[in-house]
């Protein structure tokens, strides 16, 4: 009978250890996924800002209709306006 209880105890320890290790692996994967998503979001934001700055330099008005996970927005950019001093005579 004592032999069975030792086997049962070591099986319980193995199961508990396996669950602990699997929990650590899942937490590590979740952490790495979150870091990757933040990195991608940061790169997308930088690219969007650079594109908007390039559009803002254009003459006239540019209307941008954006929709993403943050919501829906419409942005209107007015480029540099020509002044009387810049107009060729």
Phi and psi in radians as a Rosetta constraint file:
Dihedral C 1 N 2 CA 2 C 2 CIRCULARHARMONIC -1.147 0.35
Dihedral N 2 CA 2 C 2 N 3 CIRCULARHARMONIC -0.575 0.35
Dihedral C 2 N 3 CA 3 C 3 CIRCULARHARMONIC -1.100 0.35
Dihedral N 3 CA 3 C 3 N 4 CIRCULARHARMONIC -0.713 0.35
Dihedral C 3 N 4 CA 4 C 4 CIRCULARHARMONIC -1.152 0.35
Dihedral N 4 CA 4 C 4 N 5 CIRCULARHARMONIC -0.732 0.35
Dihedral C 4 N 5 CA 5 C 5 CIRCULARHARMONIC -1.181 0.35
Dihedral N 5 CA 5 C 5 N 6 CIRCULARHARMONIC -0.574 0.35
Dihedral C 5 N 6 CA 6 C 6 CIRCULARHARMONIC -1.159 0.35
Dihedral N 6 CA 6 C 6 N 7 CIRCULARHARMONIC -0.744 0.35
Dihedral C 6 N 7 CA 7 C 7 CIRCULARHARMONIC -1.139 0.35
Dihedral N 7 CA 7 C 7 N 8 CIRCULARHARMONIC -0.699 0.35
Dihedral C 7 N 8 CA 8 C 8 CIRCULARHARMONIC -1.123 0.35
Dihedral N 8 CA 8 C 8 N 9 CIRCULARHARMONIC -0.719 0.35
Dihedral C 8 N 9 CA 9 C 9 CIRCULARHARMONIC -1.131 0.35
Dihedral N 9 CA 9 C 9 N 10 CIRCULARHARMONIC -0.784 0.35
Dihedral C 9 N 10 CA 10 C 10 CIRCULARHARMONIC -1.206 0.35
Dihedral N 10 CA 10 C 10 N 11 CIRCULARHARMONIC -0.540 0.35
Dihedral C 10 N 11 CA 11 C 11 CIRCULARHARMONIC -1.187 0.35
Dihedral N 11 CA 11 C 11 N 12 CIRCULARHARMONIC -0.705 0.35
Dihedral C 11 N 12 CA 12 C 12 CIRCULARHARMONIC -1.133 0.35
Dihedral N 12 CA 12 C 12 N 13 CIRCULARHARMONIC -0.707 0.35
Dihedral C 12 N 13 CA 13 C 13 CIRCULARHARMONIC -1.119 0.35
Dihedral N 13 CA 13 C 13 N 14 CIRCULARHARMONIC -0.725 0.35
Dihedral C 13 N 14 CA 14 C 14 CIRCULARHARMONIC -1.123 0.35
Dihedral N 14 CA 14 C 14 N 15 CIRCULARHARMONIC -0.745 0.35
Dihedral C 14 N 15 CA 15 C 15 CIRCULARHARMONIC -1.127 0.35
Dihedral N 15 CA 15 C 15 N 16 CIRCULARHARMONIC -0.792 0.35
Dihedral C 15 N 16 CA 16 C 16 CIRCULARHARMONIC -1.097 0.35
Dihedral N 16 CA 16 C 16 N 17 CIRCULARHARMONIC -0.735 0.35
Dihedral C 16 N 17 CA 17 C 17 CIRCULARHARMONIC -1.116 0.35
Dihedral N 17 CA 17 C 17 N 18 CIRCULARHARMONIC -0.730 0.35
Dihedral C 17 N 18 CA 18 C 18 CIRCULARHARMONIC -1.099 0.35
Dihedral N 18 CA 18 C 18 N 19 CIRCULARHARMONIC -0.714 0.35
Dihedral C 18 N 19 CA 19 C 19 CIRCULARHARMONIC -1.139 0.35
Dihedral N 19 CA 19 C 19 N 20 CIRCULARHARMONIC -0.699 0.35
Dihedral C 19 N 20 CA 20 C 20 CIRCULARHARMONIC -1.111 0.35
Dihedral N 20 CA 20 C 20 N 21 CIRCULARHARMONIC -0.776 0.35
Dihedral C 20 N 21 CA 21 C 21 CIRCULARHARMONIC -1.142 0.35
Dihedral N 21 CA 21 C 21 N 22 CIRCULARHARMONIC -0.733 0.35
Dihedral C 21 N 22 CA 22 C 22 CIRCULARHARMONIC -1.151 0.35
Dihedral N 22 CA 22 C 22 N 23 CIRCULARHARMONIC -0.604 0.35
Dihedral C 22 N 23 CA 23 C 23 CIRCULARHARMONIC -1.136 0.35
Dihedral N 23 CA 23 C 23 N 24 CIRCULARHARMONIC -0.716 0.35
Dihedral C 23 N 24 CA 24 C 24 CIRCULARHARMONIC -1.126 0.35
Dihedral N 24 CA 24 C 24 N 25 CIRCULARHARMONIC -0.712 0.35
Dihedral C 24 N 25 CA 25 C 25 CIRCULARHARMONIC -1.128 0.35
Dihedral N 25 CA 25 C 25 N 26 CIRCULARHARMONIC -0.760 0.35
Dihedral C 25 N 26 CA 26 C 26 CIRCULARHARMONIC -1.095 0.35
Dihedral N 26 CA 26 C 26 N 27 CIRCULARHARMONIC -0.723 0.35
Dihedral C 26 N 27 CA 27 C 27 CIRCULARHARMONIC -1.125 0.35
Dihedral N 27 CA 27 C 27 N 28 CIRCULARHARMONIC -0.704 0.35
Dihedral C 27 N 28 CA 28 C 28 CIRCULARHARMONIC -1.140 0.35
Dihedral N 28 CA 28 C 28 N 29 CIRCULARHARMONIC -0.748 0.35
Dihedral C 28 N 29 CA 29 C 29 CIRCULARHARMONIC -1.115 0.35
Dihedral N 29 CA 29 C 29 N 30 CIRCULARHARMONIC -0.750 0.35
Dihedral C 29 N 30 CA 30 C 30 CIRCULARHARMONIC -1.077 0.35
Dihedral N 30 CA 30 C 30 N 31 CIRCULARHARMONIC -0.742 0.35
Dihedral C 30 N 31 CA 31 C 31 CIRCULARHARMONIC -1.097 0.35
Dihedral N 31 CA 31 C 31 N 32 CIRCULARHARMONIC -0.817 0.35
Dihedral C 31 N 32 CA 32 C 32 CIRCULARHARMONIC -1.120 0.35
Dihedral N 32 CA 32 C 32 N 33 CIRCULARHARMONIC -0.665 0.35
Dihedral C 32 N 33 CA 33 C 33 CIRCULARHARMONIC -1.127 0.35
Dihedral N 33 CA 33 C 33 N 34 CIRCULARHARMONIC -0.753 0.35
Dihedral C 33 N 34 CA 34 C 34 CIRCULARHARMONIC -1.117 0.35
Dihedral N 34 CA 34 C 34 N 35 CIRCULARHARMONIC -0.725 0.35
Dihedral C 34 N 35 CA 35 C 35 CIRCULARHARMONIC -1.081 0.35
Dihedral N 35 CA 35 C 35 N 36 CIRCULARHARMONIC -0.744 0.35
Dihedral C 35 N 36 CA 36 C 36 CIRCULARHARMONIC -1.121 0.35
Dihedral N 36 CA 36 C 36 N 37 CIRCULARHARMONIC -0.739 0.35
Dihedral C 36 N 37 CA 37 C 37 CIRCULARHARMONIC -1.111 0.35
Dihedral N 37 CA 37 C 37 N 38 CIRCULARHARMONIC -0.715 0.35
Dihedral C 37 N 38 CA 38 C 38 CIRCULARHARMONIC -1.125 0.35
Dihedral N 38 CA 38 C 38 N 39 CIRCULARHARMONIC -0.696 0.35
Dihedral C 38 N 39 CA 39 C 39 CIRCULARHARMONIC -1.111 0.35
Dihedral N 39 CA 39 C 39 N 40 CIRCULARHARMONIC -0.787 0.35
Dihedral C 39 N 40 CA 40 C 40 CIRCULARHARMONIC -1.111 0.35
Dihedral N 40 CA 40 C 40 N 41 CIRCULARHARMONIC -0.737 0.35
Dihedral C 40 N 41 CA 41 C 41 CIRCULARHARMONIC -1.088 0.35
Dihedral N 41 CA 41 C 41 N 42 CIRCULARHARMONIC -0.685 0.35
Dihedral C 41 N 42 CA 42 C 42 CIRCULARHARMONIC -1.131 0.35
Dihedral N 42 CA 42 C 42 N 43 CIRCULARHARMONIC -0.755 0.35
Dihedral C 42 N 43 CA 43 C 43 CIRCULARHARMONIC -1.137 0.35
Dihedral N 43 CA 43 C 43 N 44 CIRCULARHARMONIC -0.747 0.35
Dihedral C 43 N 44 CA 44 C 44 CIRCULARHARMONIC -1.091 0.35
Dihedral N 44 CA 44 C 44 N 45 CIRCULARHARMONIC -0.708 0.35
Dihedral C 44 N 45 CA 45 C 45 CIRCULARHARMONIC -1.129 0.35
Dihedral N 45 CA 45 C 45 N 46 CIRCULARHARMONIC -0.736 0.35
Dihedral C 45 N 46 CA 46 C 46 CIRCULARHARMONIC -1.123 0.35
Dihedral N 46 CA 46 C 46 N 47 CIRCULARHARMONIC -0.738 0.35
Dihedral C 46 N 47 CA 47 C 47 CIRCULARHARMONIC -1.141 0.35
Dihedral N 47 CA 47 C 47 N 48 CIRCULARHARMONIC -0.702 0.35
Dihedral C 47 N 48 CA 48 C 48 CIRCULARHARMONIC -1.113 0.35
Dihedral N 48 CA 48 C 48 N 49 CIRCULARHARMONIC -0.753 0.35
Dihedral C 48 N 49 CA 49 C 49 CIRCULARHARMONIC -1.112 0.35
Dihedral N 49 CA 49 C 49 N 50 CIRCULARHARMONIC -0.721 0.35
Dihedral C 49 N 50 CA 50 C 50 CIRCULARHARMONIC -1.123 0.35
Dihedral N 50 CA 50 C 50 N 51 CIRCULARHARMONIC -0.734 0.35
Dihedral C 50 N 51 CA 51 C 51 CIRCULARHARMONIC -1.130 0.35
Dihedral N 51 CA 51 C 51 N 52 CIRCULARHARMONIC -0.705 0.35
Dihedral C 51 N 52 CA 52 C 52 CIRCULARHARMONIC -1.158 0.35
Dihedral N 52 CA 52 C 52 N 53 CIRCULARHARMONIC -0.668 0.35
Dihedral C 52 N 53 CA 53 C 53 CIRCULARHARMONIC -1.118 0.35
Dihedral N 53 CA 53 C 53 N 54 CIRCULARHARMONIC -0.692 0.35
Dihedral C 53 N 54 CA 54 C 54 CIRCULARHARMONIC -1.144 0.35
Dihedral N 54 CA 54 C 54 N 55 CIRCULARHARMONIC -0.693 0.35
Dihedral C 54 N 55 CA 55 C 55 CIRCULARHARMONIC -1.193 0.35
Dihedral N 55 CA 55 C 55 N 56 CIRCULARHARMONIC -0.615 0.35
Dihedral C 55 N 56 CA 56 C 56 CIRCULARHARMONIC -1.161 0.35
Dihedral N 56 CA 56 C 56 N 57 CIRCULARHARMONIC -0.401 0.35
Dihedral C 56 N 57 CA 57 C 57 CIRCULARHARMONIC -1.359 0.35
Dihedral N 57 CA 57 C 57 N 58 CIRCULARHARMONIC -0.230 0.35
Dihedral C 57 N 58 CA 58 C 58 CIRCULARHARMONIC -1.271 0.35
Dihedral N 58 CA 58 C 58 N 59 CIRCULARHARMONIC 2.697 0.35
Dihedral C 58 N 59 CA 59 C 59 CIRCULARHARMONIC -1.296 0.35
Dihedral N 59 CA 59 C 59 N 60 CIRCULARHARMONIC 2.610 0.35
Dihedral C 59 N 60 CA 60 C 60 CIRCULARHARMONIC 1.518 0.35
Dihedral N 60 CA 60 C 60 N 61 CIRCULARHARMONIC -2.859 0.35
Dihedral C 60 N 61 CA 61 C 61 CIRCULARHARMONIC -1.986 0.35
Dihedral N 61 CA 61 C 61 N 62 CIRCULARHARMONIC 2.364 0.35
Dihedral C 61 N 62 CA 62 C 62 CIRCULARHARMONIC -2.051 0.35
Dihedral N 62 CA 62 C 62 N 63 CIRCULARHARMONIC 2.229 0.35
Dihedral C 62 N 63 CA 63 C 63 CIRCULARHARMONIC -1.901 0.35
Dihedral N 63 CA 63 C 63 N 64 CIRCULARHARMONIC 2.212 0.35
Dihedral C 63 N 64 CA 64 C 64 CIRCULARHARMONIC -2.055 0.35
Dihedral N 64 CA 64 C 64 N 65 CIRCULARHARMONIC 2.199 0.35
Dihedral C 64 N 65 CA 65 C 65 CIRCULARHARMONIC -1.917 0.35
Dihedral N 65 CA 65 C 65 N 66 CIRCULARHARMONIC 1.868 0.35
Dihedral C 65 N 66 CA 66 C 66 CIRCULARHARMONIC -1.911 0.35
Dihedral N 66 CA 66 C 66 N 67 CIRCULARHARMONIC 2.466 0.35
Dihedral C 66 N 67 CA 67 C 67 CIRCULARHARMONIC -2.503 0.35
Dihedral N 67 CA 67 C 67 N 68 CIRCULARHARMONIC 2.125 0.35
Dihedral C 67 N 68 CA 68 C 68 CIRCULARHARMONIC -2.542 0.35
Dihedral N 68 CA 68 C 68 N 69 CIRCULARHARMONIC -2.871 0.35
Dihedral C 68 N 69 CA 69 C 69 CIRCULARHARMONIC -1.162 0.35
Dihedral N 69 CA 69 C 69 N 70 CIRCULARHARMONIC -0.350 0.35
Dihedral C 69 N 70 CA 70 C 70 CIRCULARHARMONIC -1.415 0.35
Dihedral N 70 CA 70 C 70 N 71 CIRCULARHARMONIC -0.291 0.35
Dihedral C 70 N 71 CA 71 C 71 CIRCULARHARMONIC 2.366 0.35
Dihedral N 71 CA 71 C 71 N 72 CIRCULARHARMONIC -2.831 0.35
Dihedral C 71 N 72 CA 72 C 72 CIRCULARHARMONIC -2.062 0.35
Dihedral N 72 CA 72 C 72 N 73 CIRCULARHARMONIC 2.350 0.35
Dihedral C 72 N 73 CA 73 C 73 CIRCULARHARMONIC -2.581 0.35
Dihedral N 73 CA 73 C 73 N 74 CIRCULARHARMONIC 2.630 0.35
Dihedral C 73 N 74 CA 74 C 74 CIRCULARHARMONIC -2.063 0.35
Dihedral N 74 CA 74 C 74 N 75 CIRCULARHARMONIC 2.170 0.35
Dihedral C 74 N 75 CA 75 C 75 CIRCULARHARMONIC -2.035 0.35
Dihedral N 75 CA 75 C 75 N 76 CIRCULARHARMONIC 2.334 0.35
Dihedral C 75 N 76 CA 76 C 76 CIRCULARHARMONIC -2.071 0.35
Dihedral N 76 CA 76 C 76 N 77 CIRCULARHARMONIC 2.098 0.35
Dihedral C 76 N 77 CA 77 C 77 CIRCULARHARMONIC -1.886 0.35
Dihedral N 77 CA 77 C 77 N 78 CIRCULARHARMONIC 2.260 0.35
Dihedral C 77 N 78 CA 78 C 78 CIRCULARHARMONIC -1.826 0.35
Dihedral N 78 CA 78 C 78 N 79 CIRCULARHARMONIC 2.093 0.35
Dihedral C 78 N 79 CA 79 C 79 CIRCULARHARMONIC -1.233 0.35
Dihedral N 79 CA 79 C 79 N 80 CIRCULARHARMONIC 3.103 0.35
Dihedral C 79 N 80 CA 80 C 80 CIRCULARHARMONIC -1.070 0.35
Dihedral N 80 CA 80 C 80 N 81 CIRCULARHARMONIC 2.320 0.35
Dihedral C 80 N 81 CA 81 C 81 CIRCULARHARMONIC -1.565 0.35
Dihedral N 81 CA 81 C 81 N 82 CIRCULARHARMONIC 2.606 0.35
Dihedral C 81 N 82 CA 82 C 82 CIRCULARHARMONIC -1.409 0.35
Dihedral N 82 CA 82 C 82 N 83 CIRCULARHARMONIC 2.378 0.35
Dihedral C 82 N 83 CA 83 C 83 CIRCULARHARMONIC -1.760 0.35
Dihedral N 83 CA 83 C 83 N 84 CIRCULARHARMONIC 2.962 0.35
Dihedral C 83 N 84 CA 84 C 84 CIRCULARHARMONIC -1.109 0.35
Dihedral N 84 CA 84 C 84 N 85 CIRCULARHARMONIC -0.552 0.35
Dihedral C 84 N 85 CA 85 C 85 CIRCULARHARMONIC -1.235 0.35
Dihedral N 85 CA 85 C 85 N 86 CIRCULARHARMONIC -0.503 0.35
Dihedral C 85 N 86 CA 86 C 86 CIRCULARHARMONIC -1.479 0.35
Dihedral N 86 CA 86 C 86 N 87 CIRCULARHARMONIC -0.355 0.35
Dihedral C 86 N 87 CA 87 C 87 CIRCULARHARMONIC -1.189 0.35
Dihedral N 87 CA 87 C 87 N 88 CIRCULARHARMONIC 2.287 0.35
Dihedral C 87 N 88 CA 88 C 88 CIRCULARHARMONIC -1.207 0.35
Dihedral N 88 CA 88 C 88 N 89 CIRCULARHARMONIC 2.356 0.35
